[in-house]
Amino acid sequence: MLNLYTIGYTEKTAEYFFNKLKNTAAKKIIDVRLNNVSQLAGFTKKNDLAFFLKNILNWEYIWCPELAPTKDILDDYKHKKITWKDYEIRYLELLHRRRIEKVVTKEILADSVLLCSEKSPEFCHRRLAADYLNEKFDNCFSVVHLI
């Protein structure tokens, strides 16, 4: 079975974050955020994270905006115009329309970590993406959420 991990960086120190990553079988981060250059991203800003991953873990950094929700979906949820259940439905429909499994292959996902900002996977699209892709690839992944 292949490994697929997820992690969020909110409320994590850089030390905690990189130690969590180091203790996996992963070799790369797949950034699934819509906005990865915000000042709020701290040590996980796109260019900084790519630098840290390469120099601390010798990992690859991949930004995959195709796995990010649209701004409309994200804004509707943040502004409480839709529920989490509505968000899930719209996001999963988006992945289906994008035929994401043709873009993000099993080989790309193997031994990788899906990165987003949310502290836990419960209300985060990284969990939805991991589950969706795992199903598309006949549940060949052991999905582990790093908290």
Phi, psi and omega in degrees: 000141179273156179260139171221121183249161170225153177205148170243155184256347183300135180065023176241139173282162177300319180300311180298313182302308183289328175293321176300314180296316183300330183270026176240175175269006184289161180227359182201157173252136171248110183279117184252019180277147174288318181240109182244020179236008180294146175299333180292344181285348177053233183290354180257014173302143189319299185291322178295315181296318178302317178297310182297317180300315181295315187275334180267316186244352187058042179257161175268148174245128178233126172265127183235080181297343177296338178267358178275150173290163174287161178300321180299312180297313182297314180297318179300321179288313181300324181267014175059032174277339177225157177276172176299320180299318177297319178300312179305312182299311182294320180293316180294324175297321177299313178300319179297314179297323180284350185049052190303331180293344175276336181269313182255095186280167177301322180294321177294318184287332184303130180054046177234168178236123174278125184251133170217184184270328187304139182300312182241160184281347187307312180244052180224143181291342179297324177293316179299317180296315180299314180293318180299310182292322178300318178296319180296332181255037173055038177053043181276355182255144164268109183270123181236124179265116180276122183241000000 
